[in-house]
Amino acid sequence: MRSLLFCLALSGTLAAQPLPGSIHISSPASSRGASGRVDAANTNVRAARATPVGRQVLKNGLRVLVNESPQEDIVAMELLVQVGAMEETTPVIGIEQILEELLRERISISADGTDRIEDCAASLKVTPELDYMRISLVSTSADFPGLLTAVAEAFKKRPLDEAELEKVRKKILPNLESPQGALSELYDIFRQQFYRYHPYKRSGRLAEGLLERLRAHQVQEFMDQYYVANRMIVSISGRIDRTEAVKMVEERFGALPQKEIRSLDVSWDPKPTEKEVFLTGGGQLGWLFVGYPAPSGPSRDYATMRVINALLGEGLSSRLFTEIREKRSLCYELGSMYPVLRGPAHFLTYTVTKPEQVWPARKQLLVEIERLKKDGISKLELEESKRKVIGSYWQERETNQGRAFQSAQGELLGLSYEFDSQFMHALDTITTEDVKEVARRYLDNATLIVARPRGIFYWDL
């Protein structure tokens, strides 16, 4: 594979910071029904268990998912908007960072200037992802209607004026050049090499020049095109009546317009790439990223790749931890990640080690990938890996917020809001031959990123 040289300036120490959704191992000591409703005038719970998720589509195309879960006086809402890297084009790359701050400001500050979130003792998170913008709220059942109104008003407010945009600019500008951390910076470089011409290659970070050039009408036009009802999913979980929840959403979001959704078909052909990055930071660590093509969320191979991720990189019993760290002491830390994406996904492992041990670690990692493709997996390993996946999956759904998010994400990515039972069935039917077949199909054409301190000669064998 062709080796490229690249210099990356990273300020501060190169400490390992886990990627979102990754499995992070630093040392051997680390680790990793019935319906219930609440009377609006009375908080006595009639039953203790959550109901199945109900789904309803409003006239404007907005999808509402509700899970009645009355154990605690908590209501969580997840609002996902189908907008991200696939919708950003050259003139507006990074615009989601502007909208992130704009929506957070509009939702958290009421018309009289008071802090609405603090008053309601609720949490607010606005997070742009590769496939969607995510708005998360957790509140009491009494505060929820007011917060839902605030979110709806943030989307319906028209038009955005230059004064409001300038306020957002001043908040974003000081943070544009703040260091991202070695792991995040290198993950961006990996995606750029892995996806090449696909929109997923974009970091989503806003350039200072674009921030200064963008005008309010351009941001408004982007919102008018993509922040529309039929691109939205509102998922609610907690102490709330399903019928009442749908009514509240319809009253507040029913006037939002809808637009025709045009799917973007991007041709993508993964090719092996190897790149060496010289770090100019304060640390003396070596980094190794090895990534492969992986099935998207709706793919029939998705569940099997989740098992492969658990087998290779999850926990102290994973193959990579056992072979690279325990048996050969070739790294300080290692991790793996397999993000759920609407488009082409990737399975990624990363290793943090001594600069002179990067090549031996690289060699052993590739040996383990080839061993899986050639010899497959034992029945015992398969069952253990399935248990890891099931445990991690249900851990994510322990809270109302987790249940609301998982349902919304499944609906948006085409996995179905009732993905639980389908996913469990898919896991149950996976065989050792399935694992070997999927490994052979996807674990090819590796993209490698090697990063080590600058100014040192390395004799790699």
C-alpha positions as CSV (number, residue, x, y, z in Angstrom):
1,M,0.0,0.0,0.0
2,R,1.2,3.5,-0.7
3,S,2.6,5.4,2.3
4,L,1.8,9.1,2.6
5,L,3.6,11.6,4.9
6,F,1.5,14.1,6.8
7,C,2.3,16.5,9.6
8,L,-0.4,17.1,12.3
9,A,0.0,19.7,15.0
10,L,-1.8,18.7,18.2
11,S,-1.5,21.0,21.2
12,G,-1.3,19.6,24.7
13,T,-0.6,16.1,25.7
14,L,-1.6,13.2,23.5
15,A,-3.7,11.5,26.1
16,A,-6.2,8.9,24.9
17,Q,-9.7,10.1,24.8
18,P,-12.3,7.4,23.9
19,L,-14.4,8.1,20.7
20,P,-18.1,8.2,21.1
21,G,-19.5,4.6,21.0
22,S,-16.0,3.1,21.2
23,I,-14.8,0.4,23.6
24,H,-11.9,1.7,25.6
25,I,-9.4,-0.5,27.5
26,S,-6.6,1.1,29.5
27,S,-5.4,-1.7,31.7
28,P,-6.2,-5.2,32.8
29,A,-8.0,-3.7,35.8
30,S,-10.6,-1.8,33.6
31,S,-14.0,-3.2,32.6
32,R,-16.6,-2.5,30.6
33,G,-45.7,-5.7,28.8
34,A,-48.2,-4.6,30.6
35,S,-49.6,-1.1,30.2
36,G,-49.1,1.5,32.8
37,R,-50.7,5.0,32.8
38,V,-50.8,8.1,35.0
39,D,-53.8,10.2,35.7
40,A,-53.1,13.8,34.8
41,A,-54.5,15.0,38.1
42,N,-52.9,12.2,40.2
43,T,-49.4,10.8,40.1
44,N,-50.3,7.4,41.3
45,V,-48.9,4.8,38.9
46,R,-51.4,2.1,37.9
47,A,-48.8,-0.3,36.7
48,A,-45.0,-0.5,36.9
49,R,-43.9,-1.7,33.5
50,A,-43.3,0.2,30.3
51,T,-45.6,-0.4,27.3
52,P,-44.5,-1.3,23.7
53,V,-43.7,1.8,21.6
54,G,-46.6,3.3,19.8
55,R,-46.1,5.0,16.4
56,Q,-48.2,7.7,14.7
57,V,-47.5,9.8,11.6
58,L,-49.0,13.3,11.6
59,K,-50.6,14.9,8.6
60,N,-47.4,16.8,7.8
61,G,-45.3,13.6,7.9
62,L,-43.7,14.1,11.3
63,R,-43.4,10.7,13.1
64,V,-44.2,10.4,16.8
65,L,-43.0,7.5,18.9
66,V,-44.3,7.1,22.5
67,N,-43.3,4.6,25.2
68,E,-45.3,4.8,28.4
69,S,-42.9,4.1,31.2
70,P,-44.4,5.3,34.5
71,Q,-42.0,4.0,37.1
72,E,-40.5,7.5,37.8
73,D,-41.8,11.0,37.3
74,I,-39.4,11.5,34.3
75,V,-40.2,12.2,30.6
76,A,-37.4,12.0,28.1
77,M,-37.7,13.3,24.5
78,E,-35.4,12.7,21.6
79,L,-36.0,14.8,18.4
80,L,-34.0,13.6,15.4
81,V,-33.8,15.6,12.2
82,Q,-32.6,13.7,9.1
83,V,-29.9,16.1,8.1
84,G,-26.1,15.7,8.2
85,A,-23.1,15.0,6.0
86,M,-25.3,13.8,3.2
87,E,-27.2,17.1,3.0
88,E,-24.2,19.5,3.4
89,T,-22.7,20.7,0.2
90,T,-19.6,22.8,-0.4
91,P,-20.9,26.2,0.4
92,V,-22.5,25.1,3.7
93,I,-20.0,22.5,5.1
94,G,-20.1,23.0,8.8
95,I,-23.4,24.7,8.9
96,E,-24.7,22.1,11.4
97,Q,-22.3,23.6,14.0
98,I,-24.1,27.0,13.6
99,L,-27.5,25.3,13.8
100,E,-26.4,23.4,16.9
101,E,-25.7,26.7,18.8
102,L,-28.7,28.4,17.3
103,L,-31.2,25.7,18.4
104,R,-29.6,25.4,21.9
105,E,-29.9,29.2,22.3
106,R,-33.5,29.3,21.1
107,I,-34.6,26.4,23.3
108,S,-32.8,27.3,26.5
109,I,-33.6,31.0,26.6
110,S,-37.2,32.1,26.9
111,A,-38.7,35.2,25.3
112,D,-38.1,37.3,28.5
113,G,-34.4,36.3,28.6
114,T,-34.6,33.9,31.5
115,D,-32.9,30.5,31.5
116,R,-35.8,28.1,30.7
117,I,-33.7,25.0,31.2
118,E,-32.5,25.9,34.7
119,D,-36.0,26.9,35.8
120,C,-37.4,23.5,34.7
121,A,-34.5,21.5,36.1
122,A,-34.1,19.7,32.7
123,S,-31.2,18.7,30.6
124,L,-30.7,19.9,27.0
125,K,-28.3,18.5,24.5
126,V,-28.1,19.5,20.8
127,T,-25.7,17.2,18.9
128,P,-24.9,17.1,15.2
129,E,-24.2,13.5,14.0
130,L,-23.2,12.2,10.5
131,D,-26.8,11.3,9.7
132,Y,-29.0,13.6,11.9
133,M,-29.2,16.5,14.3
134,R,-30.1,15.2,17.8
135,I,-32.1,17.3,20.4
136,S,-32.3,15.6,23.8
137,L,-34.4,16.7,26.8
138,V,-35.2,15.1,30.1
139,S,-37.7,16.7,32.5
140,T,-40.5,16.0,35.0
141,S,-43.9,15.3,33.6
142,A,-45.1,18.7,34.8
143,D,-42.3,20.6,33.0
144,F,-42.5,18.6,29.8
145,P,-45.3,20.5,28.0
146,G,-43.4,23.8,28.4
147,L,-40.2,22.4,27.1
148,L,-41.9,20.7,24.2
149,T,-43.3,24.2,23.3
150,A,-39.8,25.7,23.5
151,V,-38.4,23.1,21.1
152,A,-41.3,23.6,18.6
153,E,-40.9,27.4,18.8
154,A,-37.2,27.1,18.0
155,F,-38.0,25.3,14.8
156,K,-40.9,27.5,13.8
157,K,-39.3,30.9,14.4
158,R,-39.0,32.7,11.1
159,P,-36.9,34.4,9.8
160,L,-33.4,34.2,11.2
161,D,-32.0,37.8,11.2
162,E,-28.5,39.0,11.1
163,A,-28.5,40.1,14.8
164,E,-29.4,36.5,15.9
165,L,-26.7,35.0,13.6
166,E,-24.1,37.5,14.9
167,K,-24.9,36.4,18.5
168,V,-24.3,32.8,17.5
169,R,-21.1,33.7,15.7
170,K,-19.6,35.3,18.8
171,K,-20.3,32.2,20.8
172,I,-18.8,29.8,18.2
173,L,-15.7,31.8,17.1
174,P,-13.6,31.4,20.3
175,N,-14.0,27.6,20.2
176,L,-13.2,27.1,16.5
177,E,-9.4,26.6,17.1
178,S,-9.7,24.8,20.4
179,P,-7.8,21.4,20.3
180,Q,-9.9,18.3,19.6
181,G,-7.6,15.8,21.2
182,A,-5.4,13.3,19.4
183,L,-8.0,10.6,19.1
184,S,-10.6,12.8,17.6
185,E,-8.1,14.5,15.2
186,L,-6.8,11.1,14.0
187,Y,-10.4,9.8,13.6
188,D,-11.1,12.7,11.3
189,I,-8.0,11.8,9.3
190,F,-9.1,8.2,9.1
191,R,-12.5,9.1,7.8
192,Q,-11.0,11.4,5.2
193,Q,-8.8,8.6,3.9
194,F,-11.4,5.9,4.2
195,Y,-14.3,7.7,2.5
196,R,-12.3,9.9,0.1
197,Y,-15.2,11.3,-2.0
198,H,-18.1,10.3,0.1
199,P,-19.8,13.0,2.3
200,Y,-19.0,11.0,5.5
201,K,-15.4,12.1,5.1
202,R,-16.3,15.5,6.5
203,S,-15.4,16.4,10.0
204,G,-18.4,18.7,10.4
205,R,-16.2,21.4,11.9
206,L,-16.8,24.9,10.8
207,A,-14.1,26.9,9.1
208,E,-13.6,30.5,10.4
209,G,-13.9,31.9,6.9
210,L,-17.3,30.2,6.3
211,L,-18.6,31.4,9.6
212,E,-17.8,35.0,8.7
213,R,-19.2,34.7,5.2
214,L,-22.5,33.0,5.9
215,R,-25.5,35.3,5.9
216,A,-28.7,34.8,7.8
217,H,-30.8,34.1,4.7
218,Q,-28.4,31.2,3.7
219,V,-28.9,29.6,7.1
220,Q,-32.6,30.1,6.9
221,E,-32.8,28.6,3.4
222,F,-30.9,25.5,4.7
223,M,-33.4,25.2,7.6
224,D,-36.4,25.7,5.3
225,Q,-35.1,22.9,3.0
226,Y,-34.1,20.3,5.6
227,Y,-35.6,21.2,9.0
228,V,-39.1,20.2,8.0
229,A,-41.7,17.9,9.5
230,N,-41.3,14.8,7.3
231,R,-37.6,14.7,8.2
232,M,-38.3,14.7,11.9
233,I,-38.9,12.0,14.5
234,V,-40.1,12.9,18.0
235,S,-39.6,10.0,20.4
236,I,-41.0,10.3,24.0
237,S,-40.5,7.9,26.9
238,G,-41.6,8.2,30.5
239,R,-44.6,9.0,32.7
240,I,-46.9,10.3,30.0
241,D,-50.2,9.1,28.4
242,R,-49.6,8.1,24.8
243,T,-52.7,9.7,23.4
244,E,-52.0,12.9,25.3
245,A,-48.3,12.9,24.1
246,V,-49.3,12.6,20.5
247,K,-51.9,15.4,20.9
248,M,-49.2,17.7,22.5
249,V,-46.8,17.1,19.6
250,E,-49.5,17.7,17.0
251,E,-50.6,21.0,18.6
252,R,-47.0,22.3,18.7
253,F,-45.5,20.8,15.5
254,G,-48.6,20.4,13.3
255,A,-48.0,23.7,11.5
256,L,-44.5,22.8,10.4
257,P,-44.2,22.4,6.6
258,Q,-43.0,19.3,4.8
259,K,-40.8,19.1,1.7
260,E,-40.1,16.4,-0.8
261,I,-37.2,14.3,0.3
262,R,-34.7,13.5,-2.5
263,S,-32.3,10.7,-1.6
264,L,-28.7,11.2,-2.4
265,D,-27.1,8.2,-4.1
266,V,-23.4,8.4,-3.6
267,S,-21.2,5.9,-5.3
268,W,-18.5,4.6,-3.0
269,D,-15.7,2.1,-3.6
270,P,-13.4,1.5,-0.6
271,K,-9.7,1.2,-1.5
272,P,-6.8,0.4,0.8
273,T,-4.9,3.4,2.0
274,E,-2.0,3.7,4.3
275,K,-0.9,7.0,5.8
276,E,1.8,8.1,8.2
277,V,1.1,11.1,10.4
278,F,3.9,12.9,12.3
279,L,2.6,14.4,15.5
280,T,4.0,17.7,16.9
281,G,2.4,17.6,20.3
282,G,3.7,17.1,23.9
283,G,3.4,13.3,24.1
284,Q,5.5,10.4,23.2
285,L,2.9,7.9,22.1
286,G,2.3,6.0,18.9
287,W,-1.1,5.5,17.4
288,L,-2.5,2.9,15.0
289,F,-5.9,3.1,13.3
290,V,-7.0,0.1,11.2
291,G,-10.4,0.3,9.6
292,Y,-12.5,-1.8,7.2
293,P,-15.8,-1.4,5.3
294,A,-18.8,-2.5,7.4
295,P,-22.5,-3.0,6.7
296,S,-24.9,-0.1,7.3
297,G,-27.6,-0.2,10.0
298,P,-30.4,-1.6,7.7
299,S,-28.1,-4.3,6.2
300,R,-28.9,-8.0,7.0
301,D,-25.2,-8.3,8.0
302,Y,-25.5,-5.6,10.7
303,A,-26.1,-7.9,13.6
304,T,-23.3,-10.3,12.6
305,M,-20.8,-7.4,12.3
306,R,-21.9,-6.3,15.9
307,V,-20.8,-9.8,17.0
308,I,-17.5,-9.5,15.2
309,N,-16.9,-6.1,16.9
310,A,-17.6,-7.7,20.3
311,L,-15.3,-10.7,19.4
312,L,-12.3,-8.6,18.3
313,G,-12.4,-5.4,20.4
314,E,-14.9,-5.5,23.3
315,G,-13.7,-6.3,26.8
316,L,-10.7,-8.0,28.4
317,S,-11.6,-11.3,26.8
318,S,-11.6,-9.9,23.2
319,R,-9.1,-11.4,20.8
320,L,-7.2,-8.2,20.2
321,F,-6.8,-7.5,23.9
322,T,-5.7,-11.0,24.6
323,E,-3.2,-11.3,21.7
324,I,-1.8,-7.7,21.5
325,R,-1.8,-6.6,25.1
326,E,-1.8,-9.6,27.4
327,K,0.4,-12.1,25.4
328,R,2.7,-9.6,23.7
329,S,2.5,-6.4,25.7
330,L,2.4,-4.3,22.5
331,C,0.1,-1.5,23.6
332,Y,-1.1,0.6,26.5
333,E,-4.7,0.9,25.3
334,L,-6.8,-0.4,22.5
335,G,-10.4,0.0,21.4
336,S,-12.9,-0.7,18.6
337,M,-15.9,1.0,17.2
338,Y,-18.7,0.2,14.8
339,P,-21.0,3.2,14.3
340,V,-24.6,2.7,13.2
341,L,-25.0,4.7,9.9
342,R,-27.6,5.2,7.3
343,G,-24.9,4.9,4.6
344,P,-21.7,2.9,4.3
345,A,-20.3,2.2,7.7
346,H,-16.8,1.3,9.0
347,F,-15.4,-1.1,11.6
348,L,-12.4,0.6,13.3
349,T,-9.8,-0.5,15.8
350,Y,-7.3,1.8,17.4
351,T,-4.2,1.1,19.4
352,V,-2.1,3.4,21.6
353,T,1.5,2.1,22.1
354,K,5.2,3.1,22.2
355,P,6.3,4.7,18.9
356,E,8.7,1.8,18.2
357,Q,6.0,-0.8,18.8
358,V,3.5,0.5,16.2
359,W,4.7,-1.8,13.4
360,P,4.7,-5.0,15.6
361,A,1.2,-4.1,16.8
362,R,0.1,-3.5,13.3
363,K,1.4,-6.8,12.1
364,Q,-0.3,-8.7,14.9
365,L,-3.6,-7.0,14.4
366,L,-3.6,-7.9,10.7
367,V,-2.7,-11.5,11.7
368,E,-5.8,-11.6,13.9
369,I,-8.0,-10.3,11.2
370,E,-6.7,-12.9,8.7
371,R,-7.1,-15.7,11.4
372,L,-10.8,-14.8,11.8
373,K,-11.3,-14.9,8.0
374,K,-9.5,-18.2,7.7
375,D,-10.5,-20.2,10.8
376,G,-13.7,-18.4,11.9
377,I,-15.0,-18.6,15.5
378,S,-15.7,-21.3,17.9
379,K,-19.2,-21.9,19.3
380,L,-18.1,-20.8,22.8
381,E,-16.7,-17.6,21.4
382,L,-19.8,-17.0,19.4
383,E,-22.1,-17.3,22.5
384,E,-19.8,-15.1,24.6
385,S,-19.8,-12.4,21.9
386,K,-23.6,-12.6,21.6
387,R,-23.9,-12.1,25.4
388,K,-21.6,-9.0,25.1
389,V,-23.8,-7.5,22.4
390,I,-27.0,-8.2,24.2
391,G,-25.7,-6.8,27.5
392,S,-24.4,-3.6,25.8
393,Y,-27.7,-3.2,23.8
394,W,-29.9,-3.4,26.9
395,Q,-27.6,-1.3,29.0
396,E,-28.2,1.5,26.5
397,R,-32.0,1.1,27.0
398,E,-32.0,1.2,30.8
399,T,-33.2,4.8,31.0
400,N,-36.1,6.6,29.5
401,Q,-33.7,8.7,27.5
402,G,-31.9,5.6,26.1
403,R,-35.2,4.0,25.1
404,A,-36.4,7.2,23.4
405,F,-33.2,7.6,21.5
406,Q,-32.9,3.9,20.4
407,S,-36.5,4.0,19.1
408,A,-35.9,7.3,17.2
409,Q,-32.6,6.2,15.8
410,G,-34.1,2.9,14.6
411,E,-36.9,4.7,12.9
412,L,-34.6,7.2,11.2
413,L,-32.0,4.7,9.9
414,G,-34.6,2.3,8.6
415,L,-34.1,-0.3,11.4
416,S,-37.7,0.1,12.5
417,Y,-38.8,1.6,15.9
418,E,-39.5,-2.0,16.9
419,F,-36.0,-3.0,16.3
420,D,-35.6,-4.8,19.7
421,S,-37.3,-8.0,18.8
422,Q,-35.9,-8.1,15.3
423,F,-32.4,-7.5,16.5
424,M,-32.6,-10.2,19.2
425,H,-34.0,-12.7,16.7
426,A,-31.2,-11.8,14.2
427,L,-28.6,-12.4,16.9
428,D,-30.1,-15.7,17.9
429,T,-29.9,-17.1,14.4
430,I,-26.2,-16.1,13.8
431,T,-24.0,-19.2,13.3
432,T,-20.2,-19.6,13.3
433,E,-20.3,-19.9,9.5
434,D,-22.2,-16.6,9.3
435,V,-19.4,-14.9,11.2
436,K,-16.7,-16.3,8.9
437,E,-18.7,-15.3,5.8
438,V,-19.3,-11.7,6.9
439,A,-15.6,-11.4,8.0
440,R,-14.5,-12.5,4.6
441,R,-17.0,-10.2,2.9
442,Y,-16.1,-7.0,4.7
443,L,-12.7,-7.3,6.5
444,D,-10.7,-6.5,3.4
445,N,-9.2,-3.3,1.9
446,A,-7.9,-2.0,5.2
447,T,-7.3,1.7,5.7
448,L,-4.3,2.3,8.1
449,I,-3.3,5.5,9.9
450,V,0.0,5.4,11.7
451,A,0.8,8.4,14.0
452,R,4.1,8.9,15.9
453,P,6.1,11.8,17.3
454,R,8.0,13.9,14.8
455,G,11.7,14.3,14.7
456,I,12.6,10.6,15.5
457,F,13.9,8.0,13.1
458,Y,12.0,4.7,13.3
459,W,13.5,1.4,12.2
460,D,10.4,-0.6,11.4
461,L,10.6,-4.4,10.9
